[in-house]
């Protein structure tokens, strides 16, 4: 049997974008992915659907699987001829026991490769605005375990040399031992006024940074109730945070935003909000599914040349229409000289991906505005095919008929209520850790409301800021009892993000 290879892969420090290209390639090819507490679960999206994904934990002392069992598991999977990715937080060879796992592999004669990662020791301080070196401050850095048992007879850490011989000190796993660390450094000759920072969950939207000095940091950490995982950074460079702190100053840093769009459509909004510093809580309230019956669309596709216009009102409409067209063995050539129209920029962009342009560009992205654009076109007796959602508003077909067109409205997809993550949503609403809820269509509002227990609706959303993509969605939300704080002026995802930004500016 073929021998499997093991890749010991660094997952980076937390921000899922801080993974290497090579790590992504490995994940895409893996048969098995074995991952840790500190490896961002978001990275699992790179794995194939068929890949076996195993969580082996390790949160502080609480190991889901002890290290020797993890080693056995890796060896066993590789011996089955599988390509194994062992995904580890940060860099696999920096305090991650990656070296021990590699030793086991070497001993068992299993081929392995190491894919270095961005270690938290470098990334978390960087996101806190602390460079580990600076010509004005220091010429050396040390990475140190803060996990050493303080009751150990003789420390293997050479405190006097560290305290006085190294510029910047970075301690891993040291939160519990912070009092000993500070005390040992002072006792060994480091100036008690030396600046210290603690960075918890660095590079993520939950990042927390505390600063003080060797004298004060223990009390500060206690007051703040700071828990692991965090790094302790000791040295003059910590002062630079005052000027260089950038990540925590992002406009939506510290805000949690609920995204209610269907999962397949959410990434655009999630990426934009994340780039603004927000934590996105994905709670898709709808899912997009094919229609119950294709026969109506099939008949239209069979007679495509009889249409003058093909009008799309959503990205999904475009996607489902062409998917069906392809399934029937056809492609865009079947459209011949049918003119095409898209209601908004995202829909037009999707249309462009099939090589088609929108022959009209409405001023705003609402059915009303599309109607205005068509008023300038000769529509009398023109045949229009309108592939849309089952639940779409009737205004567009009604108005096109008023202009004299013959409209064939056909369902190419429908939305169903989704309820992923509801328990977590309710828990977070209860504890008040949700700042904003975004609605990108009337159906997201209706379904969101349906997810919440009726008798507690008002108290749950009382303190939440509601942001809507446009006036139609806002009206629906108001009718259903939401107080809408933000309505986008440009009815698009970028427009929604802009409106949220302005609200907090
Ligand atoms: N191999 C990892 C370190 C594993 S040891 C790396 O290169 O980053 C686990 C310790 O790393 C934690 O106790 C904590 O001290 C630190 N750590 C890991 N990720 C962190 C993060 N995002 N923010 C702060 N500290 C982190």
Boltz pocket constraint, residues with backbone or C-beta under 6 A from the ligand:
constraints:
  - pocket:
      binder: B
      contacts: [[A, 13], [A, 14], [A, 38], [A, 88], [A, 89], [A, 90], [A, 91], [A, 92], [A, 93], [A, 94], [A, 95], [A, 96], [A, 118], [A, 119], [A, 120], [A, 121], [A, 124], [A, 171], [A, 172], [A, 173], [A, 174], [A, 199], [A, 200], [A, 201], [A, 202], [A, 203], [A, 204], [A, 228], [A, 229], [A, 230], [A, 231]]
      max_distance: 6.0
